[in-house]
Amino acid sequence: MSVTARAERRASISDLLRGNSRPLFSFELYPPRNEEETQRAWFTVRRLESLAPDFVSVTYGANGSTRDRTITMTKDIAETTTLRTMAHLTAASQSRDQLRRVIGSYAAAGIRHVLAIRGDMPGGPLVPWEQHPEGLANATELVAMIRELGDFCIGVAAFPDLHPQTRDADLDARVLKEKADAGADFALTQLFFTPARYFELVDRVRSIGCDIPIIPGIQPVTRLAQIERFAELSGAELPPPVVARLQAAGDDPKRVRKVGVDIATEQASELLAGGAPGVHLYTMNRSLATREVYARLRPEFDRA
């Protein structure tokens, strides 16, 4: 069966969110930059495929720098595995015509799920954003374009710890509603470590009449320095108790991974108990910590 035919027959992520009596489990990969990373990425894909996740997403890279590799990897996963695939697409540094071509490439490859995000400028999320002279102004316009061009299931970003440039919780909620009104089907959150922030975001969004499903994104920490750098760039809050637990693990990678898995499992359990519709795990193209978190949460994901 062709990938296009399989995509047409398969339930969408939106269908799963509406019809499932259990929470969804999914994970994120990034496109490899060289042969060594390619081997590691595909090892991760094959190991995680055995867990039968509900979907896998492939990132687009800072300012769209990995766009060709994203298209290739997403297509290859769709064609050679049983995984439901979602490609990322960013509006940053691209014209409308370029975006239309990428959307057409996804459609031609049978990719029916797209995560539409504004994206960052070169230098990271704290660099002031500039619209491409012939491009789109924001993610809401990108959602509208994707909706106009094809029968896609569209995801968007949400920010429990506030968007790093706006730092305005009410504005973040209004923007998410605008994206939903433009045609977004669900949202995935940016990385965060405090479950209460997620529930506060959901409450704010619901209070303004928006019922878009919001799936929390979690990363099992395997290296403290890496997550500290990410938090610095993204504006994510690293709670002192989380940092203290990771620092107590010292320089032993196995101990750090165990603590990271413990923290991620505790966070996911609290989120699912509070009604989150699923958990999206940021893997950094490594499968072990992801599989360990899944093993501990499996009763939740297997619940009929």
TORPA-283309 format. One line per 8 residues: number of its first residue (from 1); for each residue x, y, z of C-alpha. Coordinates in steps of 0.02 Angstrom, whole numbers. Example, Ala and Ser with C-alpha at 12.3 -4.5 7.8 and 13.67 -1.06 7.14 Angstrom:
% TORPA-283309
1	615:-225:390  684:-53:357
END
This chain:
% TORPA-283309
1	0:0:0  67:173:-43  103:297:95  -32:411:23  -163:274:28  -113:226:204  -125:408:260  -298:424:185
9	-362:269:276  -285:309:444  -368:405:584  -292:577:613  -220:639:777  -375:746:793  -483:590:772  -383:502:908
17	-401:649:1027  -589:652:1001  -619:465:1006  -491:390:1124  -533:341:1302  -348:334:1342  -212:467:1335  -101:478:1181
25	85:441:1182  200:521:1054  378:577:1030  484:703:935  640:678:829  754:800:740  829:773:566  1006:703:572
33	1148:813:510  1274:676:464  1291:488:443  1324:455:627  1168:551:678  1069:464:541  1113:294:612  1068:350:788
41	904:428:731  848:271:640  900:162:787  788:271:894  645:261:769  652:71:764  663:52:953  520:172:984
49	413:101:844  399:-58:947  305:43:1079  167:83:953  158:270:989  10:367:923  120:481:818  297:544:793
57	346:722:744  502:781:652  569:955:687  606:1088:556  760:1162:638  803:1340:683  740:1460:548  699:1314:434
65	882:1266:413  844:1080:407  692:1092:293  754:969:161  808:842:291  641:861:381  545:822:222  657:674:182
73	654:598:355  468:623:380  433:542:212  552:398:248  473:363:417  300:365:338  353:248:198  457:122:295
81	375:110:467  203:91:543  215:262:626  92:404:603  205:549:557  191:737:581  309:862:500  352:1031:575
89	341:1189:471  401:1363:521  357:1530:445  525:1609:490  639:1664:347  526:1595:210  418:1675:78  238:1625:48
97	289:1535:-112  423:1436:-20  297:1386:113  171:1332:-18  303:1223:-101  347:1138:63  163:1107:102  144:1033:-72
105	295:921:-41  216:856:118  51:823:30  139:733:-113  231:624:12  68:576:97  106:677:254  -62:736:323
113	-5:804:491  88:969:507  144:1064:662  132:1248:612  245:1363:711  311:1539:684  489:1481:715  644:1570:778
121	765:1687:694  948:1636:674  1023:1651:847  877:1577:943  708:1622:1017  770:1777:1109  821:1863:946  685:1986:893
129	576:1909:758  572:1987:585  443:1944:453  510:1889:284  472:2028:157  364:1907:59  318:1795:204  190:1773:342
137	176:1873:502  142:1734:625  89:1554:655  -96:1599:640  -69:1650:459  29:1489:429  -115:1385:499  -235:1474:382
145	-122:1441:233  -104:1255:272  -292:1240:299  -324:1323:131  -201:1213:35  -252:1039:88  -340:917:201  -213:922:342
153	-226:891:528  -138:1042:602  -48:1058:767  20:1218:845  131:1269:990  77:1319:1166  181:1394:1306  151:1344:1489
161	304:1446:1544  257:1594:1433  322:1637:1261  503:1696:1280  472:1860:1187  300:1911:1251  305:1850:1432  117:1878:1440
169	8:1732:1493  -156:1810:1438  -84:1855:1268  -20:1677:1246  -196:1612:1278  -273:1733:1154  -145:1688:1021  -181:1503:1045
177	-367:1538:1023  -329:1634:863  -232:1486:796  -376:1370:839  -500:1487:755  -388:1486:600  -401:1297:589  -280:1217:711
185	-339:1048:777  -230:1028:931  -80:1103:1021  85:1035:1086  169:1129:1227  346:1190:1236  455:1099:1361  414:1138:1544
193	443:1061:1716  302:1126:1827  135:1038:1798  39:1181:1878  93:1294:1734  9:1176:1610  -155:1174:1706  -151:1364:1721
201	-129:1377:1532  -274:1259:1500  -386:1357:1619  -343:1523:1535  -378:1453:1362  -543:1374:1415  -597:1536:1501  -596:1628:1334
209	-701:1497:1247  -568:1389:1163  -576:1200:1182  -424:1150:1077  -340:994:1150  -171:1038:1227  -43:896:1239  99:929:1361
217	278:909:1299  405:830:1416  590:795:1400  677:663:1506  836:754:1555  996:657:1521  1120:803:1535  1094:950:1652
225	1201:1071:1550  1099:1038:1395  932:1071:1478  1000:1227:1565  1051:1297:1396  882:1256:1321  792:1338:1467  899:1494:1447
233	854:1508:1263  671:1461:1274  619:1545:1434  568:1380:1513  575:1383:1703  694:1259:1786  625:1238:1963  762:1235:2096
241	707:1063:2162  729:990:1987  902:1067:1969  952:1007:2143  900:827:2106  998:827:1944  1151:907:2023  1147:776:2161
249	1171:643:2028  1343:713:1993  1436:673:1833  1378:493:1818  1275:484:1656  1175:334:1717  1128:420:1879  1081:580:1788
257	973:483:1665  887:390:1807  846:553:1896  788:630:1732  674:482:1700  607:493:1878  566:678:1856  486:654:1685
265	381:508:1748  322:605:1900  278:754:1791  185:648:1663  89:555:1798  29:717:1876  -21:788:1707  -116:632:1655
273	-203:621:1824  -258:801:1800  -338:765:1631  -201:798:1502  -250:710:1339  -79:633:1315  109:655:1332  231:708:1195
281	411:660:1236  558:757:1167  686:620:1133  840:713:1069  852:562:952  891:446:1098  774:303:1142  829:234:1311
289	759:369:1426  600:380:1322  573:193:1334  602:196:1521  473:334:1546  350:240:1436  376:77:1533  329:163:1696
297	177:247:1619  118:101:1513  -36:63:1620  -99:239:1580  -70:222:1393  -143:46:1386  -301:98:1477  -453:59:1371
END
